[in-house]
Amino acid sequence: MNPFFYGVNLVHKPKEYSYQSDAISANTQIDKSHFKRQNIYRVEWEPSNIDGSGGYVRWYLNGNFLFGFTGASLNITGASIPNEPMYLIINTAVASSWGFPVPCPEGCDCECFECGNSDCDCAIPTGYCDNFPAHFEIDYIRVWQAMGDDKHQSGCSTKDRPTDLFIKAHKKRYTKNGDKEPLMDIHYGGARCDSSLECGGLIHGICSSNGICSCNKGFAGSNCLAYDGFDDNPYKSIDNSLPVSMLLLPRPLIIFFLVLSIAFCASLLFIVFEKRQEEKTLRQRFRAESELLYPTNEQTQYQDAELDEDLLQQQKVVTYSMIDGRLLDQ
């Protein structure tokens, strides 16, 4: 068993998305024969029950049992055998926790592991970079599951683990800036290219005359590097959430809230109307008092004009003329 690696803390942003990824692994010794002929590696995974009990994982090499454990072995930690949908990654993995200098040499930050970069030499084992580039050939990958067993369900979203509902409820976690939906449309070519090698070779696709990758049937991706996979038995979850509808509310309750809303709106309008009337009355009163205390020039001129007119009416204008020596009052 590998005593140097029991998981890693996966840090994400925001902080509440970070979590501890537990792991159990084992090492086995291989020799030159493993590099000269094909070998069969097998993993048996029996998922746990919905409550987390039961299940097991076992590893085999060329039919020989190497290592395994049961769900009961994890009770001490509170963990369980995974029963979520999984996917396979077949790659050449390199981890600094295996075979790298421990503790970190003095004067080395052990944060750089780039072959060919002299600043990283202190953190890399001697002769490590001589192993690259490295590759391995895979003849086949087969996945088997027990027929009629409810715990053996294929697909990314299963009845017991409806991943699609979780993604719909947390779209923001699965989208990048500018994306509206978590899942993007599948592209069948479209990448810029100078030769068919950039489009996966002649088997995957070709580089067209206008410099665009064009995928052959059965391949997908901008550069035609992915297989055009499909799910022959997809599970579609059913959204069981109940929509909020007026029909679900009792009629007396609807009437009560309707009357209450009308009364509230009416009282609000009445308060606003009273407030405006009060302000209008105060403005009129203030204007009247101001006119009494401080009459304007226009008012004074108007009053003076009225006085002059009264004086003119009181003064009688008399004119005289001489006709036959008699005075005539006109």
Secondary structure, DSSP 4 states (H G I P E B T S, - for coil): --TT-SEEEE--SSGGG-EEEE---------GGGGTS---EEEEEEPPPTTS---EEEEEETTEEEEEEEGGGGTTTT-----S-----------TTSSS-SSPPTT-------TT-GGGGGGS-TTGGGG-S-------------TT-TT---SSS-SSS-HHHHHHHTGGGG--TT-SSSSPPPPBS--B-SSGGGGTHHHHEEE-TTSBEEEPTTEEBTTS-EE----SS-------PPPP-GGGS-HHHHHHHHHHHHHHHHHHHHHHHHHHHHHHHHHHHHHHHHHHHS--HHHHHHHHHHHHHHHHHHSPP--EEEETTEEEE-
